[in-house]
Amino acid sequence: MQRREFLKTSAAAALPISSGAYAAASDTIRIGVIGCGGRGTAAAINAMNAGRDIKLVALGDLLMDRVQERLTELKLKKPDQVAVDKDHCFSGFDAYKHVIESADVVLIANAAKFHPLHMTRAIEAGRHVFVEKPHAIDPAGIKAVRAACELAKQKGLSVVSGLHSRYHPGYRETVRRIHDGAIGKVVSLEENFLRAPYVLYPRKPGLTEVEWQGSNQYHFHWLSGDDVPQSLVHNMDRASWVLHDAAPIKCHGMGGRSTRRGEIYGSVFDHHAVVYEFPEYIRVYAFCRTIPECYNESSSIVFGSKGSAVITRTRIGGETRWSYEGPRLDPYDLEHVELFNSIRKGAPVNNGDYMVRSTLIAIMGQISCYTGKEVTWEEINKSDFYFPPRPEDVRADMEPPVKPDAEGNYPVFTPGVTKLL
């Protein structure tokens, strides 16, 4: 089936909307977006693709000019579903509060530091949520996510994760065949997320230091969590999934800043390598890098006693040779189809289990790279560590957590010297 046909069929198959099912007590599902970068804008499109009854009514971002740019773009793409007036365009670190007030479903796709706080406040207000990865950047944040997901269960609200691999039909079939023994006993896994630097926003005049760091959030550790939680989390989610949703026993990592200089690159590393040890002595070798003009690869490779599987290519080789030939449907759309169908049917979906586990796996790897120390699963679960300040304390005029030196370079952590946990 073509994607358009699939979505049309899915929407038609949904149960009728009952009176009072949403805050507006109508047949319209109102969505609001927190974070108007590329991912937030794309999530809004994915959500509206899930049915004509879905209307975008509110946008929030740190910067108002970004809100206005994205609103213009979205109106061109979805003119019949974008219903955002000027009173529902919000900016600043408190914009999330107004988006939550305005919508039935909140799409959270801003700096990951704020994901735990924003999803908690949305769920407390009785809103369904879609939350982009990573779902937190530190152990304290992931505890808040776990509590929010439990609260959603109690309230009968849906929580869907941006870890889209779980909604990819080809990945699902590949993992199912691995579980059924197509490659024998899993021995080890290799995970790669190698690419050029991601989404660089130059400094704009008139912003405070904190506002500028917030606008360029992928390159500041205290906002994004750096590249293991930000990117490699997809790979570690797939690895855990292959291993029957297992958590690692421990990990050790290495990383640093090798080539990138200048303020736009902030305080993050440009390369990481983490070795995770899972039960039964299964090791996962995980790599990510954000340096231009280098070899790039995004892959999840599983090695077994009777063959191997490349999940990201939906192929299996060895004693069993197989390649996925099913429908090529967009998992970014499908995760929203499941979210909105669950709302229409009154049958909540909650991705909290793997949201928490996979994000925490990535966090422990990042902290190991920053410190150069081995980190155990027991240790990371017990920790209350967070990258200061607390999300609820962030203000535009506050003292920034990191400052540039005279040459415009921000400090980075030093493995072997830095202590976090």
Backbone hydrogen bonds in HBPLUS format (Angstrom, degrees):
<---DONOR---> <-ACCEPTOR-->    atom                        ^
c    i                          cat <-CA-CA->   ^        H-A-AA   ^      H-
h    n   atom  resd res      DA  || num        DHA   H-A  angle D-A-AA Bond
n    s   type  num  typ     dist DA aas  dist angle  dist       angle   num
A0006-PHE N   A0002-GLN O   2.91 MM   4  6.22 156.9  1.97 155.9 163.4     1
A0007-LEU N   A0003-ARG O   2.92 MM   4  6.18 165.6  1.94 158.5 160.9     2
A0008-LYS N   A0004-ARG O   2.99 MM   4  6.16 158.0  2.04 146.1 152.6     3
A0009-THR N   A0005-GLU O   2.93 MM   4  6.08 160.1  1.97 147.2 152.6     4
A0010-SER N   A0006-PHE O   2.83 MM   4  6.05 158.7  1.87 150.6 157.1     5
A0011-ALA N   A0007-LEU O   2.95 MM   4  6.10 163.2  1.98 149.5 153.2     6
A0012-ALA N   A0008-LYS O   3.02 MM   4  6.18 156.9  2.07 143.8 150.6     7
A0013-ALA N   A0009-THR O   2.94 MM   4  6.10 140.8  2.10 144.4 154.8     8
A0014-ALA N   A0011-ALA O   3.27 MM   3  5.36 150.7  2.36  99.7 108.1     9
A0021-ALA N   A0018-SER O   3.10 MM   3  5.50 145.0  2.23 141.1 136.0    10
A0025-ALA N   A0022-TYR O   2.87 MM   3  5.13 157.6  1.92 110.6 118.3    11
A0029-ILE N   A0053-ASP O   2.87 MM  24  6.06 165.4  1.89 151.3 156.3    12
A0055-LYS N   A0029-ILE O   2.94 MM  26  6.16 163.5  1.96 153.5 158.4    13
A0104-ASP N   A0030-ARG O   2.82 MM  74  5.15 158.4  1.87 129.8 137.2    14
A0105-VAL N   A0030-ARG O   3.01 MM  75  6.34 152.6  2.09 159.0 164.9    15
A0031-ILE N   A0055-LYS O   2.82 MM  24  6.07 164.2  1.85 158.2 160.0    16
A0057-VAL N   A0031-ILE O   2.90 MM  26  5.95 170.7  1.91 166.2 167.6    17
A0032-GLY N   A0105-VAL O   2.99 MM  73  6.45 149.0  2.09 159.2 168.3    18
A0107-LEU N   A0032-GLY O   2.84 MM  75  6.14 170.6  1.85 167.5 170.8    19
A0033-VAL N   A0058-ALA O   3.03 MM  25  6.37 156.7  2.09 142.9 146.2    20
A0060-GLY N   A0033-VAL O   2.85 MM  27  6.12 140.4  2.01 161.0 172.7    21
A0034-ILE N   A0107-LEU O   2.85 MM  73  6.14 168.8  1.86 170.1 170.5    22
A0109-ALA N   A0034-ILE O   2.84 MM  75  5.92 170.0  1.85 168.2 170.6    23
A0035-GLY N   A0060-GLY O   2.72 MM  25  5.91 175.6  1.72 161.0 160.7    24
A0041-THR N   A0037-GLY O   3.03 MM   4  6.17 161.9  2.06 153.5 158.6    25
A0042-ALA N   A0038-GLY O   2.99 MM   4  6.12 160.0  2.03 144.4 150.2    26
A0043-ALA N   A0039-ARG O   2.85 MM   4  6.00 153.9  1.92 144.8 152.3    27
A0044-ALA N   A0040-GLY O   3.05 MM   4  6.29 147.9  2.16 141.6 149.4    28
A0045-ILE N   A0041-THR O   3.20 MM   4  6.57 154.0  2.27 146.1 152.3    29
A0046-ASN N   A0042-ALA O   2.86 MM   4  6.18 165.4  1.88 155.5 159.6    30
A0047-ALA N   A0043-ALA O   2.86 MM   4  6.02 156.2  1.91 146.6 153.0    31
A0048-MET N   A0044-ALA O   3.01 MM   4  6.25 162.9  2.04 148.0 152.2    32
A0049-ASN N   A0045-ILE O   2.88 MM   4  6.10 138.4  2.05 148.2 160.4    33
A0050-ALA N   A0047-ALA O   3.01 MM   3  5.42 154.5  2.08 108.9 117.0    34
A0051-GLY N   A0048-MET O   3.42 MM   3  5.92 164.4  2.44 115.3 115.3    35
A0054-ILE N   A0051-GLY O   3.25 MM   3  5.77 162.0  2.28 114.8 117.4    36
A0056-LEU N   A0081-GLN O   2.86 MM  25  6.20 153.8  1.92 155.3 164.1    37
A0083-ALA N   A0056-LEU O   2.76 MM  27  5.65 160.6  1.80 157.2 164.1    38
A0059-LEU N   A0088-HIS O   3.10 MM  29  6.53 159.7  2.15 161.6 167.9    39
A0090-PHE N   A0059-LEU O   2.88 MM  31  6.20 169.9  1.89 160.2 163.6    40
A0061-ASP N   A0090-PHE O   3.08 MM  29  6.52 148.9  2.18 140.9 148.1    41
A0092-GLY N   A0061-ASP O   3.04 MM  31  6.42 124.0  2.37 128.8 139.4    42
A0092-GLY N   A0062-LEU O   3.18 MM  30  4.29 139.8  2.35  93.8 105.5    43
A0067-VAL N   A0063-LEU O   3.33 MM   4  6.69 151.0  2.42 140.2 147.9    44
A0068-GLN N   A0064-MET O   3.01 MM   4  6.31 162.9  2.04 157.8 160.7    45
A0069-GLU N   A0065-ASP O   3.01 MM   4  6.17 155.9  2.07 141.9 148.6    46
A0070-ARG N   A0066-ARG O   3.00 MM   4  6.14 167.1  2.02 150.9 154.0    47
A0071-LEU N   A0067-VAL O   2.91 MM   4  6.05 152.2  1.99 148.2 156.7    48
A0072-THR N   A0068-GLN O   3.12 MM   4  6.28 161.4  2.16 146.7 150.2    49
A0073-GLU N   A0069-GLU O   3.13 MM   4  6.41 159.1  2.18 145.3 151.2    50
A0074-LEU N   A0070-ARG O   2.81 MM   4  6.00 161.7  1.85 152.6 157.4    51
A0075-LYS N   A0071-LEU O   2.95 MM   4  6.08 155.7  2.01 149.7 155.8    52
A0076-LEU N   A0072-THR O   3.26 MM   4  6.47 149.0  2.36 142.2 149.3    53
A0077-LYS N   A0073-GLU O   3.26 MM   4  6.56 147.0  2.37 142.3 150.9    54
A0078-LYS N   A0074-LEU O   2.78 MM   4  5.84 159.4  1.82 156.9 162.3    55
A0081-GLN N   A0078-LYS O   3.08 MM   3  5.50 156.5  2.13 114.7 122.1    56
A0082-VAL N   A0078-LYS O   3.09 MM   4  6.07 132.6  2.33 162.6 174.4    57
A0088-HIS N   A0085-ASP O   2.94 MM   3  5.49 162.8  1.97 118.5 123.8    58
A0095-ALA N   A0092-GLY O   3.19 MM   3  5.35 166.3  2.21 110.5 113.0    59
A0097-LYS N   A0094-ASP O   3.12 MM   3  5.81 141.3  2.28 117.5 125.4    60
A0098-HIS N   A0095-ALA O   3.12 MM   3  5.59 124.6  2.44 109.3 121.3    61
A0099-VAL N   A0095-ALA O   3.20 MM   4  6.54 155.7  2.26 153.1 160.4    62
A0100-ILE N   A0096-TYR O   3.00 MM   4  6.18 165.1  2.03 154.2 157.4    63
A0101-GLU N   A0097-LYS O   3.17 MM   4  6.41 153.3  2.25 139.6 146.6    64
A0102-SER N   A0098-HIS O   3.19 MM   4  6.30 135.7  2.40 137.2 147.6    65
A0102-SER N   A0099-VAL O   3.07 MM   3  5.18 131.9  2.31  98.5 111.6    66
A0128-HIS N   A0104-ASP O   3.27 MM  24  6.62 154.9  2.34 158.2 155.2    67
A0106-VAL N   A0128-HIS O   2.93 MM  22  6.35 162.7  1.96 155.8 157.2    68
A0130-PHE N   A0106-VAL O   2.98 MM  24  6.34 158.1  2.03 153.9 156.5    69
A0108-ILE N   A0130-PHE O   2.81 MM  22  6.10 172.8  1.82 166.3 167.7    70
A0132-GLU N   A0108-ILE O   2.94 MM  24  6.12 168.1  1.95 172.3 173.7    71
A0114-PHE N   A0111-ALA O   3.00 MM   3  5.97 154.3  2.07 129.0 133.2    72
A0115-HIS N   A0112-ALA O   3.15 MM   3  5.11 153.7  2.22 102.4 110.3    73
A0113-LYS N   A0223-LEU O   2.95 MM 110  4.96 140.7  2.11 155.5 152.0    74
A0118-HIS N   A0114-PHE O   2.91 MM   4  5.99 173.4  1.91 167.3 169.5    75
A0119-MET N   A0115-HIS O   2.93 MM   4  5.91 164.7  1.96 153.4 157.4    76
A0120-THR N   A0116-PRO O   3.04 MM   4  6.03 151.4  2.13 139.6 148.0    77
A0121-ARG N   A0117-LEU O   2.99 MM   4  6.22 164.6  2.01 152.5 156.0    78
A0122-ALA N   A0118-HIS O   3.00 MM   4  6.11 154.8  2.06 141.6 148.9    79
A0123-ILE N   A0119-MET O   2.95 MM   4  6.04 165.0  1.97 148.1 151.9    80
A0124-GLU N   A0120-THR O   2.88 MM   4  6.05 159.7  1.92 150.7 157.1    81
A0125-ALA N   A0121-ARG O   3.07 MM   4  6.21 140.2  2.24 135.8 145.7    82
A0125-ALA N   A0122-ALA O   3.12 MM   3  5.09 123.9  2.45  92.0 106.4    83
A0127-ARG N   A0122-ALA O   2.91 MM   5  5.24 161.6  1.95 145.3 144.5    84
A0126-GLY N   A0123-ILE O   2.91 MM   3  4.96 161.0  1.95 107.0 112.2    85
A0129-VAL N   A0158-SER O   3.05 MM  29  6.39 165.8  2.07 158.0 160.1    86
A0160-VAL N   A0129-VAL O   3.04 MM  31  6.49 161.5  2.08 152.3 158.0    87
A0131-VAL N   A0160-VAL O   2.95 MM  29  6.39 161.1  1.99 166.7 172.9    88
A0162-GLY N   A0131-VAL O   2.81 MM  31  5.85 129.5  2.07 157.6 148.8    89
A0142-ILE N   A0138-ASP O   3.08 MM   4  6.44 154.2  2.15 154.6 162.2    90
A0143-LYS N   A0139-PRO O   3.14 MM   4  6.39 145.5  2.27 146.0 154.2    91
A0140-ALA N   A0385-PHE O   3.06 MM 245  5.67 159.9  2.10 158.5 152.9    92
A0144-ALA N   A0140-ALA O   3.28 MM   4  6.63 148.5  2.39 141.9 149.7    93
A0144-ALA N   A0141-GLY O   3.11 MM   3  5.16 120.0  2.49  94.5 109.1    94
A0145-VAL N   A0141-GLY O   3.03 MM   4  6.41 147.9  2.14 144.5 153.8    95
A0146-ARG N   A0142-ILE O   2.95 MM   4  6.17 160.2  1.99 146.2 150.8    96
A0147-ALA N   A0143-LYS O   3.07 MM   4  6.30 161.0  2.11 145.2 149.9    97
A0148-ALA N   A0144-ALA O   2.93 MM   4  6.11 153.2  2.00 144.1 151.9    98
A0149-CYS N   A0145-VAL O   2.92 MM   4  6.16 157.6  1.97 154.5 159.7    99
A0150-GLU N   A0146-ARG O   3.11 MM   4  6.37 151.8  2.19 144.9 152.4   100
A0151-LEU N   A0147-ALA O   2.96 MM   4  6.22 153.1  2.03 145.5 153.2   101
A0152-ALA N   A0148-ALA O   2.92 MM   4  6.20 150.1  2.01 145.0 153.2   102
A0153-LYS N   A0149-CYS O   3.15 MM   4  6.47 148.7  2.25 140.7 147.8   103
A0154-GLN N   A0150-GLU O   3.15 MM   4  6.50 156.3  2.21 147.0 152.8   104
A0155-LYS N   A0151-LEU O   2.97 MM   4  6.23 146.0  2.09 147.7 157.4   105
A0156-GLY N   A0152-ALA O   2.91 MM   4  5.91 114.1  2.35 139.5 155.0   106
A0157-LEU N   A0152-ALA O   2.88 MM   5  4.89 172.4  1.89 145.0 146.4   107
A0156-GLY N   A0153-LYS O   3.26 MM   3  5.12 150.8  2.35  96.0 104.6   108
A0159-VAL N   A0349-VAL O   2.83 MM 190  6.22 153.9  1.90 151.9 160.6   109
A0351-ASN N   A0159-VAL O   2.92 MM 192  5.99 157.4  1.97 152.1 159.4   110
A0164-HIS N   A0162-GLY O   2.84 MM   2  5.23 123.9  2.16 110.3  93.3   111
A0167-TYR N   A0164-HIS O   2.87 MM   3  5.41 158.0  1.91 118.5 125.8   112
A0168-HIS N   A0165-SER O   3.12 MM   3  5.17 167.3  2.13 108.9 112.8   113
A0172-ARG N   A0168-HIS O   2.89 MM   4  6.08 164.1  1.92 163.2 168.2   114
A0173-GLU N   A0169-PRO O   3.07 MM   4  6.28 159.1  2.11 146.2 151.0   115
A0174-THR N   A0170-GLY O   3.00 MM   4  6.17 156.0  2.05 144.0 150.9   116
A0175-VAL N   A0171-TYR O   2.88 MM   4  6.06 170.2  1.88 158.8 160.6   117
A0176-ARG N   A0172-ARG O   2.93 MM   4  6.07 155.1  1.99 144.1 151.8   118
A0177-ARG N   A0173-GLU O   3.06 MM   4  6.26 154.2  2.13 144.4 150.2   119
A0178-ILE N   A0174-THR O   3.00 MM   4  6.33 150.8  2.09 146.1 154.7   120
A0179-HIS N   A0175-VAL O   2.92 MM   4  6.18 161.9  1.95 153.8 158.1   121
A0180-ASP N   A0176-ARG O   2.96 MM   4  6.21 134.5  2.17 136.8 149.8   122
A0182-ALA N   A0177-ARG O   3.00 MM   5  5.55 167.5  2.01 152.9 150.9   123
A0181-GLY N   A0178-ILE O   3.03 MM   3  5.25 160.6  2.07 108.0 113.2   124
A0184-GLY N   A0181-GLY O   3.11 MM   3  4.76 163.2  2.14 101.4 106.2   125
A0306-LYS N   A0183-ILE O   2.85 MM 123  4.69 163.0  1.88 130.9 125.0   126
A0305-SER N   A0185-LYS O   2.90 MM 120  5.28 136.3  2.09 131.1 144.4   127
A0187-VAL N   A0303-PHE O   2.72 MM 116  5.66 173.0  1.73 153.3 155.5   128
A0188-SER N   A0303-PHE O   3.34 MM 115  5.35 158.6  2.39 134.4 139.3   129
A0303-PHE N   A0188-SER O   2.88 MM 115  5.35 172.6  1.89 162.9 163.2   130
A0189-LEU N   A0283-ARG O   3.10 MM  94  6.60 151.0  2.19 151.6 156.6   131
A0285-TYR N   A0189-LEU O   2.91 MM  96  6.23 168.9  1.92 156.4 155.3   132
A0190-GLU N   A0301-ILE O   2.88 MM 111  5.14 159.9  1.92 148.7 155.3   133
A0301-ILE N   A0190-GLU O   2.94 MM 111  5.14 175.9  1.94 159.5 160.9   134
A0191-GLU N   A0285-TYR O   2.80 MM  94  6.09 167.2  1.81 156.2 157.2   135
A0287-PHE N   A0191-GLU O   2.84 MM  96  6.15 153.3  1.91 149.6 157.9   136
A0192-ASN N   A0299-SER O   2.99 MM 107  5.16 171.6  2.00 150.0 151.1   137
A0299-SER N   A0192-ASN O   3.03 MM 107  5.16 154.0  2.10 130.0 136.5   138
A0193-PHE N   A0287-PHE O   2.89 MM  94  6.27 137.5  2.07 146.7 159.7   139
A0289-ARG N   A0193-PHE O   3.23 MM  96  6.74 148.0  2.34 138.5 139.5   140
A0194-LEU N   A0297-GLU O   2.79 MM 103  5.05 174.5  1.80 151.8 153.7   141
A0297-GLU N   A0194-LEU O   3.15 MM 103  5.05 141.0  2.31 116.5 126.5   142
A0195-ARG N   A0289-ARG O   2.97 MM  94  6.04 167.3  1.98 147.6 151.8   143
A0212-TRP N   A0208-THR O   2.92 MM   4  6.21 159.2  1.97 154.7 160.2   144
A0213-GLN N   A0209-GLU O   3.00 MM   4  6.23 164.3  2.03 148.6 152.9   145
A0214-GLY N   A0210-VAL O   2.87 MM   4  6.01 153.6  1.94 144.2 152.3   146
A0215-SER N   A0211-GLU O   2.89 MM   4  6.14 144.7  2.02 143.6 152.9   147
A0215-SER N   A0212-TRP O   3.10 MM   3  5.02 118.7  2.49  92.3 107.4   148
A0216-ASN N   A0212-TRP O   3.06 MM   4  6.28 135.6  2.26 144.8 156.4   149
A0216-ASN N   A0213-GLN O   3.22 MM   3  5.09 132.5  2.45  93.5 106.1   150
A0219-HIS N   A0216-ASN O   3.15 MM   3  6.21 170.8  2.16 133.6 136.5   151
A0220-PHE N   A0217-GLN O   3.25 MM   3  5.51 162.1  2.28 119.7 117.0   152
A0267-SER N   A0219-HIS O   2.81 MM  48  6.20 132.0  2.04 147.6 160.2   153
A0223-LEU N   A0220-PHE O   3.03 MM   3  5.59 159.1  2.07 117.4 124.2   154
A0224-SER N   A0220-PHE O   2.99 MM   4  6.13 168.1  2.00 164.9 168.9   155
A0225-GLY N   A0221-HIS O   2.92 MM   4  4.64 143.1  2.06 119.3 129.6   156
A0230-GLN N   A0226-ASP O   3.05 MM   4  5.94 148.6  2.15 144.5 153.0   157
A0231-SER N   A0227-ASP O   2.87 MM   4  5.32 159.8  1.91 129.2 134.2   158
A0232-LEU N   A0227-ASP O   3.22 MM   5  6.67 160.7  2.26 153.8 158.1   159
A0234-HIS N   A0231-SER O   3.22 MM   3  6.26 159.3  2.27 128.8 130.0   160
A0235-ASN N   A0232-LEU O   3.00 MM   3  5.14 113.2  2.47  99.2 114.6   161
A0236-MET N   A0232-LEU O   2.93 MM   4  6.28 161.0  1.97 156.9 162.5   162
A0237-ASP N   A0233-VAL O   2.90 MM   4  5.98 142.5  2.04 140.8 150.4   163
A0238-ARG N   A0234-HIS O   3.10 MM   4  6.44 155.2  2.17 145.0 151.0   164
A0239-ALA N   A0235-ASN O   2.86 MM   4  6.18 155.4  1.92 148.8 156.5   165
A0240-SER N   A0236-MET O   2.99 MM   4  6.04 165.8  2.01 142.8 146.2   166
A0241-TRP N   A0237-ASP O   3.02 MM   4  6.10 155.8  2.08 143.1 150.2   167
A0242-VAL N   A0238-ARG O   2.90 MM   4  6.16 161.4  1.94 153.0 156.6   168
A0243-LEU N   A0239-ALA O   3.13 MM   4  6.38 149.6  2.23 143.3 151.4   169
A0245-ASP N   A0240-SER O   2.65 MM   5  4.70 123.9  1.96 134.9 142.4   170
A0244-HIS N   A0241-TRP O   3.03 MM   3  5.18 133.9  2.25 120.1 116.7   171
A0249-ILE N   A0277-GLU O   2.70 MM  28  5.76 161.8  1.73 159.2 163.8   172
A0377-TRP N   A0249-ILE O   2.98 MM 128  5.33 168.0  1.99 129.7 129.7   173
A0277-GLU N   A0250-LYS O   2.95 MM  27  5.59 173.6  1.96 157.7 158.0   174
A0251-CYS N   A0375-VAL O   2.91 MM 124  5.53 138.3  2.08 146.5 159.7   175
A0375-VAL N   A0251-CYS O   2.99 MM 124  5.53 161.3  2.03 155.4 161.5   176
A0252-HIS N   A0275-VAL O   3.06 MM  23  5.53 150.4  2.15 144.7 153.4   177
A0275-VAL N   A0252-HIS O   2.90 MM  23  5.53 171.8  1.91 160.0 161.2   178
A0254-MET N   A0273-ALA O   2.83 MM  19  5.38 151.6  1.91 153.6 163.1   179
A0273-ALA N   A0254-MET O   2.83 MM  19  5.38 143.5  1.96 163.6 166.5   180
A0256-GLY N   A0271-HIS O   3.20 MM  15  5.90 148.0  2.31 149.9 155.3   181
A0270-ASP N   A0256-GLY O   2.90 MM  14  6.23 157.3  1.95 138.5 141.9   182
A0265-TYR N   A0262-GLY O   3.18 MM   3  5.97 158.2  2.23 121.7 127.0   183
A0266-GLY N   A0263-GLU O   3.00 MM   3  5.40 165.0  2.02 115.8 120.5   184
A0290-THR N   A0270-ASP O   2.96 MM  20  5.08 165.6  1.99 135.7 137.9   185
A0272-HIS N   A0288-CYS O   2.88 MM  16  5.36 154.3  1.95 168.6 163.8   186
A0288-CYS N   A0272-HIS O   3.16 MM  16  5.36 165.5  2.18 137.7 140.1   187
A0274-VAL N   A0286-ALA O   2.80 MM  12  5.13 164.7  1.82 152.0 157.3   188
A0286-ALA N   A0274-VAL O   2.84 MM  12  5.13 172.0  1.84 165.0 165.4   189
A0276-TYR N   A0284-VAL O   2.90 MM   8  5.06 167.5  1.92 150.1 152.8   190
A0284-VAL N   A0276-TYR O   2.90 MM   8  5.06 157.1  1.95 142.0 149.1   191
A0278-PHE N   A0282-ILE O   2.70 MM   4  5.10 174.9  1.70 170.0 168.1   192
A0311-ILE N   A0300-SER O   2.90 MM  11  5.53 134.9  2.11 161.9 171.2   193
A0302-VAL N   A0309-ALA O   2.76 MM   7  5.10 170.4  1.76 159.7 163.1   194
A0309-ALA N   A0302-VAL O   2.84 MM   7  5.10 153.3  1.91 145.5 153.9   195
A0304-GLY N   A0307-GLY O   2.73 MM   3  5.20 155.8  1.79 166.7 166.9   196
A0319-GLU N   A0306-LYS O   3.01 MM  13  5.87 170.9  2.02 169.1 170.4   197
A0308-SER N   A0317-GLY O   2.99 MM   9  5.44 152.4  2.07 132.8 140.5   198
A0317-GLY N   A0308-SER O   2.84 MM   9  5.44 167.9  1.86 161.4 165.1   199
A0310-VAL N   A0315-ARG O   2.94 MM   5  5.40 154.1  2.00 146.7 155.3   200
A0313-ARG N   A0310-VAL O   3.06 MM   3  5.40 151.9  2.14 108.3 117.1   201
A0314-THR N   A0310-VAL O   2.88 MM   4  5.89 107.7  2.42 140.9 160.2   202
A0315-ARG N   A0310-VAL O   3.24 MM   5  5.40 162.0  2.28 135.9 141.1   203
A0314-THR N   A0311-ILE O   2.98 MM   3  4.75 152.8  2.05  99.8 108.6   204
A0324-TYR N   A0314-THR O   3.01 MM  10  5.55 166.5  2.03 163.6 166.1   205
A0316-ILE N   A0322-TRP O   2.84 MM   6  5.05 160.2  1.88 154.3 152.0   206
A0322-TRP N   A0316-ILE O   2.99 MM   6  5.05 162.2  2.02 138.3 139.9   207
A0333-ASP N   A0330-ASP O   3.07 MM   3  5.40 131.4  2.32 105.2 117.3   208
A0334-LEU N   A0330-ASP O   2.96 MM   4  6.25 162.0  1.99 150.4 156.4   209
A0335-GLU N   A0331-PRO O   3.00 MM   4  6.03 156.0  2.06 147.3 149.6   210
A0336-HIS N   A0333-ASP O   3.02 MM   3  5.42 128.4  2.29 106.5 119.7   211
A0337-VAL N   A0333-ASP O   2.94 MM   4  6.29 148.0  2.04 148.6 159.0   212
A0338-GLU N   A0334-LEU O   2.97 MM   4  6.24 162.7  2.00 152.6 155.1   213
A0339-LEU N   A0335-GLU O   3.11 MM   4  6.27 152.9  2.19 132.5 140.3   214
A0340-PHE N   A0336-HIS O   2.91 MM   4  6.06 177.1  1.91 156.5 156.1   215
A0341-ASN N   A0337-VAL O   2.93 MM   4  5.94 154.3  2.00 146.9 154.7   216
A0342-SER N   A0338-GLU O   3.01 MM   4  6.02 151.3  2.09 140.8 148.3   217
A0343-ILE N   A0339-LEU O   3.18 MM   4  6.51 143.7  2.32 140.5 150.3   218
A0344-ARG N   A0340-PHE O   2.98 MM   4  6.20 162.6  2.01 147.4 151.7   219
A0345-LYS N   A0341-ASN O   2.95 MM   4  6.06 155.8  2.01 147.9 154.2   220
A0346-GLY N   A0342-SER O   3.04 MM   4  5.90 119.3  2.43 130.5 143.8   221
A0347-ALA N   A0342-SER O   2.97 MM   5  4.98 147.9  2.07 146.3 152.1   222
A0346-GLY N   A0343-ILE O   3.25 MM   3  5.13 143.3  2.39  94.7 105.2   223
A0355-MET N   A0351-ASN O   3.07 MM   4  6.07 154.9  2.14 157.7 163.0   224
A0356-VAL N   A0352-GLY O   3.04 MM   4  6.01 167.3  2.06 148.8 150.2   225
A0357-ARG N   A0353-ASP O   3.19 MM   4  6.39 174.8  2.19 149.1 150.6   226
A0358-SER N   A0354-TYR O   2.98 MM   4  5.58 157.5  2.03 135.8 142.5   227
A0359-THR N   A0355-MET O   3.29 MM   4  6.06 154.6  2.36 133.0 140.4   228
A0360-LEU N   A0356-VAL O   3.01 MM   4  6.08 159.1  2.05 149.7 155.8   229
A0361-ILE N   A0357-ARG O   2.95 MM   4  6.20 148.8  2.05 149.1 158.0   230
A0362-ALA N   A0358-SER O   3.17 MM   4  6.45 156.5  2.22 144.9 149.9   231
A0363-ILE N   A0359-THR O   2.92 MM   4  6.21 156.7  1.97 148.8 155.9   232
A0364-MET N   A0360-LEU O   2.96 MM   4  6.14 162.4  1.99 150.8 153.8   233
A0365-GLY N   A0361-ILE O   3.26 MM   4  6.49 151.2  2.34 141.0 148.4   234
A0366-GLN N   A0362-ALA O   2.98 MM   4  6.28 155.1  2.04 151.6 158.4   235
A0367-ILE N   A0363-ILE O   2.98 MM   4  6.22 164.4  2.00 156.5 159.9   236
A0368-SER N   A0364-MET O   3.05 MM   4  6.17 150.5  2.14 139.1 147.0   237
A0369-CYS N   A0365-GLY O   3.03 MM   4  6.31 152.0  2.11 144.8 152.0   238
A0370-TYR N   A0366-GLN O   2.93 MM   4  6.23 157.3  1.98 150.9 157.4   239
A0371-THR N   A0367-ILE O   3.01 MM   4  6.11 156.3  2.06 147.4 152.9   240
A0372-GLY N   A0368-SER O   2.72 MM   4  5.34 145.0  1.84 142.3 151.6   241
A0416-GLY N   A0371-THR O   2.75 MM  45  5.59 165.8  1.77 123.2 125.0   242
A0380-ILE N   A0376-THR O   3.02 MM   4  6.31 163.1  2.05 153.5 157.0   243
A0381-ASN N   A0377-TRP O   3.07 MM   4  6.14 153.4  2.15 145.8 152.6   244
A0382-LYS N   A0378-GLU O   3.17 MM   4  6.32 146.2  2.28 142.9 151.0   245
A0383-SER N   A0379-GLU O   3.16 MM   4  6.23 136.9  2.36 143.1 153.9   246
A0393-ASP N   A0390-ARG O   2.84 MM   3  5.36 155.2  1.90 119.5 127.9   247
A0394-VAL N   A0391-PRO O   3.37 MM   3  5.57 170.2  2.38 109.3 112.2   248
A0398-MET N   A0395-ARG O   3.31 MM   3  5.33 169.6  2.32 108.9 110.4   249
A0405-ASP N   A0409-ASN O   2.82 MM   4  5.44 151.5  1.91 137.2 143.3   250
A0408-GLY N   A0405-ASP O   2.94 MM   3  5.20 163.0  1.96 113.7 118.7   251
A0417-VAL N   A0414-THR O   2.97 MM   3  5.46 157.7  2.02 136.7 142.0   252
A0418-THR N   A0414-THR O   2.78 MM   4  5.34 170.9  1.79 158.5 159.5   253
